[in-house]
Amino acid sequence: MAFIGADGYNSMTRRTLGCQYLSSNYDQKGIVATLKLVEPSENIIAWQRFLPTGPIALLPLTEELCSLVWSIDTKEAENLLKLSDEDFVEAINSAFLKAYPRNEVVSSVTNCIDSVLGRFMLKPNGVQQLPPVIGSVAPKSRAAFPLGFGHATKYVGPGVALIGDAAHRIHPLAGQGVNLGFGDVQCLTDKLAEATYLGNKIGSPTVLARYESERQKQIVPMLTVVHLLQKLYNTSFAPVVLFRSVGLQLTNALGPIKRKIIEQASV
């Protein structure tokens, strides 16, 4: 028999195992809510904008509904949760459309690169799309949860396997948290089914070790990249701002690289 620990990032199962847990608090909260668009549309595009206070994202649900994930400093999150529904909606629309002051050096460099890309016909074509306008928030759908990094050095123990946030905790900026959890479920299910087919004990160390090895090979790189991205986008230090601005600009201009990143994020 195998016991599965799927009890979140404060997992008692993980603590019972006694495995080392690497963690870091981002001093941010993720605000979530279900939003209704002013006008129904095809609504098949996910939107994300990196603000000075953290990223805000809209994920399509239906033609007129979308899901909000707004990562923001803890104090600011508490203020947003206190707003009326109308003021909260106004804050969301403003966050996507507001023009924030830009560093003059960064603007000068990116404008120069934009000009060079245009000469080599690498500048993205087409009309720039604007995010949908939010009309209202679903009653009682607003909530917030603390954001942080976490990783258990071991996913398994005697007859026990950890999955999801019990094993790893990731910032939502890349939208990979639920995907990693689903991947854990699929991998563990496959390993247990294989063991059953071969007549092996499903809770044996050998069977569970295969699950741990396969998942850690996929999860550790993703956790590392997203953790570094969170640090990269959580600073106003000019050289870092310049680096990330140029990086995004070049990535957007180079189609194959951009498509590869989108493919990986969609897995």
Secondary structure, DSSP 8 states (H G I E B T S, - for coil): --EEE---TT-HHHHHHT--EEEEEEEEEEEEEEEEESS-------EEEEETTEEEEEEE-SSSEEEEEEEEEHHHHHHHHHS-HHHHHHHHHHHHH------HHHHHHHHHHHHHHHHTT-S--S-------EEEE-TT--EEEEEEEEEES-SEETTEEE-GGGTEE--GGGS-HHHHHHHHHHHHHHHHHHHHHHT--TTSHHHHHHHHHHHHHHHHHHHHHHHHHHHHTT---HHHHHHHHHHHHHHHH-HHHHHHHHHHHH-
